[in-house]
């Protein structure tokens, strides 16, 4: 038996972690290098006719020969990518507001009130998460496009995204609401407060961590989603950013520089939102995962 001080050295584990980190970051570094290379090809360096071993090693290192912002400026000025970002922002914000509001009210009802179908409703939400999202593609298309006539519209896509994100959000928020003591609500009721006032002035401020996690989940789901957006949006002016990125690399175009620059621009709002809500994430996820 080895004691902690006389045990195996730690450097093999540290070396493995470093190598694994480099392996995970290597594709991301390539995206950054291609975006800042100012070129549209995957090759960031030109090999000579008779390359040496050093030339071959240089070709696989994600570091461009010259750094340039031309891909970023061109994708925002020469391409309609700015308009696609605007569409994504409107849809993501609308989905977040609608999804969080409906999820909070539904989760509070499931947590505090007793009614017929309560257990069946929660089980229906749980079962709906067991199936892939693409399974609902055809019925959603029939309802949204043929029945409601909301195809190729921001409102229609907001409804679809909110619908698909609510079940998970309700389960997570209900778990958090269950941890809030009922004594606070009973005391407020004695003082004459209504259920609506209790919900908005007592429960919601205490549930900020869970609401923040739910908002981040709803925003990321709608901001990064591609399949549903590509199905319901068939006009270029209504594309979202992920759908627009597809046309930079296709059968007739190989604009890898624009694609990489656009991918980095798309990731910036999510990173900023994650950093802003970081202080709420740990408590919101852990408290919402257990009851009591």
C-alpha positions, 0 to 999 in steps of 0.5 A: 500500500502506498501512502499519499506522499509515497504513492505514484508520481502525479506527472503522468496524470498531469501529462495525460490531462495536458495532452487531452486538453490539447486534443480537445482544443486542437479543432477550435484552434484550427477554426480560430486560425482559419478565421484570422488567416484572411484566406478561404481555404483550410490550408493556412500555409503553402507547402513547397514542392519538396517539403521537409519534415519541418514544413509538414509539421508547420502545416498541421500547427494551427497558426496562420502565416499572417493575421488578418481581420478581413474575414470578419469585416467581409462576413459582416459587410459583404455578406448578409450575416449581420441580418441573420444574427439579428434574426437569431437574436430576436428569435432567441430573446423571444423564445427565452422570455416566452419559455421562461415565463411559461415554465416558471408558472407551470413549474410553480403550479406543479410544485404548490397545487394539487389537481387532477392530472398533476402526476400524469402531466409531469410524467408526460413532460418526462416522457417527451424528453426521451424522444429525439427532437426530430421526431416532432418535425413532421407534426410541428411542420403540419401544425405550424405551416399548414394549420397556423400559417406561421411558416417562414416567420420568427413568431412560428420559430419562437413557438417551436423552440419554446414548445421543445424547451418547456418540458425540461425547464418545468422539471428543473424549476419544479425541483427548485421550487420544491426546495423553497420553504412553504412557510414563507408563502403561508406567512404572506397569505396570513398578511393578505397577499394574493397567490400572484403577489407571492409568486412574483415578489417572494418565489421569483426573487428566491428562484433567481439561480434556477431562472437563470439556468432556465434562461440560459438553456432556452437561449442556447437552444434557440440560438444554436439550433439548426435543423428546425430553423432550416426546415421552417425558414426557406427564405434567405432574409429569414435565415438564422445565423446557424442556417446562414453559416451552412451556405458558406460551405456547400456544393458551390462554395468553399468559403471556410474563412467566412464560415470560421469567422461567422462561427466565432461571432455566433459563439460570442453572445453565448460566452458572454451570457454564460459568464454573466450568469455563471454565479447562478449556474452551480446553485441553480443546477444542484438545487434543482436536481434534488428535492428537500 
